[in-house]
Amino acid sequence: MGSPEEHRQLSEAEIARLVAGLRRILATDSLLVEREDLVPYECDGLTAYRQLPLLVALPTTEEQVVAVLKLCHELRVPLVARGAGTGLSGGATPVKHGVVLSLAKFMRILDIDPVARTARVQPGVRNLAISEAVAPCNLYYAPDPSSQIACTIGGNVAENAGGVHCLKYGLTVHNVMRLRVALIDGTVVEIGSEGLDAPGYDLLALMIGSEGMLGVVLEATVKLTPKPQLAQVVMASFDDVVKAGNAVADIIAAGIIPAGLEMMDKPATAAVEDYVHAGYDLNAEAILLSESDGTPEEVAEEIAAMCAVLEKSGATEIRVSRDEAERLKFWAGRKAAFPAVGRITPDYLCMDGTIPRKHLARVLTRIAELSQKYNLRCANVFHAGDGNLHPLIMFDANREGEVERATGYGGKILELSVEVGGTITGEHGVGIEKVNQMCVQFSKEELAAFHGVKAAFDEHTLLNPGKAVPTPRRCSEYRLTGSAK
Amino acid sequence: MTDLTEQLRERVLAAAADKAPLCIRGGGTKDFYGNAPAGARLGTTNHAGIVAYEPTELVVTVRAGTRLAELEAALDEQGQMLAFEPPHFSLPSPASGRGTGGEGATVGGCVASGLSGPRRATAGSVRDFVLGVKLLDGKGEILNFGGQVMKNVAGYDVSRLMAGALGTLGLLLEVSLKVLPKPPAETTLRLDLPQDKAIETMNRWGGQPLPISATCWSDGHLTVRLSGARAAVAAARGKIGGESVADAETFWRGVREQQTDFFSGAGTLWRLSLPAKTPPLSLPGAPLIEWGGALRWLTFDGPADTVRAAVSQAGGHATLFRGGNESVGAFQPLPLPLMAIHKNLKRSFDPQGLFNPGRLYPEL
């Protein structure tokens, strides 16, 4: 079964047939074959891994997508679908002997239905563009990954993208109702419905988060949420990360589900404050942002309750946003955490484990110890409400051995997440980055079941081969040596 | 409170050796649902108990045979709930033919049936709250998918795939569910409205930030439940209007358990799942409408094709829920390419077709 290294190389004749076939399907400027044109596609947001594809197809119509799929299926050529390429796990990293199928030209919002509160969009539509387009109807699309300015809904579906508001409003899987999908043989199917359920197995749940390995999204119908009348955020400082972690549990125990509940440790706060000047408390060991939204009465009630809990939990300073401008300022730092860290280090790796929140102290302590061991700095931002931790490992790829050290450090953090009962990835996907750690989280039989799901949609392993689910061979190598090619 | 994993595994292995199909069964409260059960009965009710429950993590892990009522009581003690408000569907009591309150329903059956109750339209469905499963596949392997955390994208989402699969892909051993705090305030209001106006009204409300947690239209009355912060419920009450409903809890339980007058008649009961804004369908008889218009119940003894054609034209699907001619199949037939994927999945998880054969579709 497919991993890139195992995928067969195409003969010259096969490549010629592929190119000739694609030329018949696509306009001249929709097929990239020259090296300089392929370079922009050699990686996604995981820039440490680069691979030039054989060629890039940029279809503009559904018929073209279907024809490209049919051709690749017939010639058994692997194919990697790609949106904006903002993914952080290498889900869109090309396959050497394969085609990149860019959906970037599918940028149309096909239908907005304010009564049904749905939008039907093409896969290349940006996440934020949906919310902007439906804002006049007082609606928005709830999942808001940090990359929402750039990332596309097709990519969000592939990764089951989250965001800072998903504790209350859910992930992509909770906000997509229906997908129009092209299967590898070019068959087009509708999965899900514009009602609240569909007959048969929940294939929609399988498609969402499948990292482009089961089908190509042609259209998505998303659920829109009424905009709350008001949102307000509390920013609390703590002199100890454990206290901050306990404060999160105390908020939940008080029966409050904040619209957003985020935490940053001291290194993250320092990086962010230097970048956005949001007025963060630089003396705090941890900062907690807890948001309430709803009617003005509801928000007042909830903010008061949150403040009472935070005070009791030992917050050293509590500030409540006084207006929308201040609320956005409080959030600006958290939302810009990745670029802020990017400013203070040549390179960084963003980890994405989710842990049961009760183990936060243990995990953060261990991350700090590992930081010493690997001699690399690490800043932590944390979707505290749902336990999704983003340690940002800082390194310099130009320094001998640092890439390997950073990758090794990251791998240890992921294994630690599994050890405490969590998962290696909460919202960024496995891609190629975490494929080895899948061998730690899942048994041979469980991985075989995943391959079974894959085969149910794509028996020749042509869609995004080598991603997300490791082959048994790869796992035995990894288990033996602690590393795999 | 026992772990019968090994015994259940032995039963599956024996069935696999004999190629003898199994009918997985919890409390038997949903025997009526789907196509007729077949195979040797494999009971799960003794494989019971809450394995882990951490209220501040908003997650509970339970063995599949655990009584739904027991789980709900444990959550209630901590001020939490299953937000999808699942129906229990009790065994009919021999005396009245009506339900007894649903003591028998199990968590496994709840997940396998994938049925959600009145709060579904705003809170989400069973599958939305499934975080992880432990199951036995058709080869007798014990497999874990998902986990006890809220965000998890490692591997395909096999856990949610089990919700509504009617046990055809594996025997559920344990499930982890997201739980939520119970709302601090709740109130129920009733307005007099004809069907078309009620559908319009529910959709209009749906587009506003109102704390609506359930709607039900029947026989000219639209009943609305508001849940949330005290202030939010009080403010919304003014916007909705209508009269307060006394003993609202009984009313919503009745809707959930199908014990209101609407459900008491004889005849074939259809479950129609539709886009919420669909105007009244041109089918004979008046429906009971839930989920802001997205779920409609209809008693209709005419041809299945008539119902299914009308509903699919509106973008929905129709399930033969209770009674009627079983030969038409409980569930709306699937397009061929989707059925092909279903068959592949079935073959992958249950190569010999041991689990609940035909319960979902004759082909599976």
Interface residues (C-beta under 8 A of the other chain):
Chain A: D113 P114 V115 A116 R117 C137 N138 L139 E159 N160 G162 C166 L167 G170 L171 V173 H174 L183 T187 V189 E190 I191 S193 E194 G195 L196 D197 A198 P199 G200 Y201 D202 L203 A205 L206 I208 G209 S210 L214 P226 K227 P228 Q229 A249 D250 I252 A253 G255 I256 I257 G294 T295 E297 E298 A300 E301 E302 T354 I355 P356 R357 K358 H383 D386 G387 N388 G421 G422 T423 I424 T425 G426 E427 H428 G429 V430 K434 M438 Q441 F442 S443 E445 E446 L447 A449 F450 G452 V453 K454 A455 A456 F457 A468 V469
Chain B: E54 P55 T56 E57 L58 V59 G79 G114 R120 A121 G124 S125 R127 D128 D137 E141 I142 L143 N144 F145 G147 Q148 V149 M150 K151 N152 V153 A154 G155 Y156 D157 V158 R160 L161 A163 G164 A165 L169 L180 P181 K182 P184 N203 R204 G206 G207 Q208 P209 L210 P211 G228 A229 R230 A231 A232 A234 A235 A236 S273 L274 P275 A276 K277 W291 A294 L295 G315 G316 H317 T319 F331 Q332 L334 P335 P337 L338 M339 I341 H342 N344 L345 S348 F349 L360 Y361
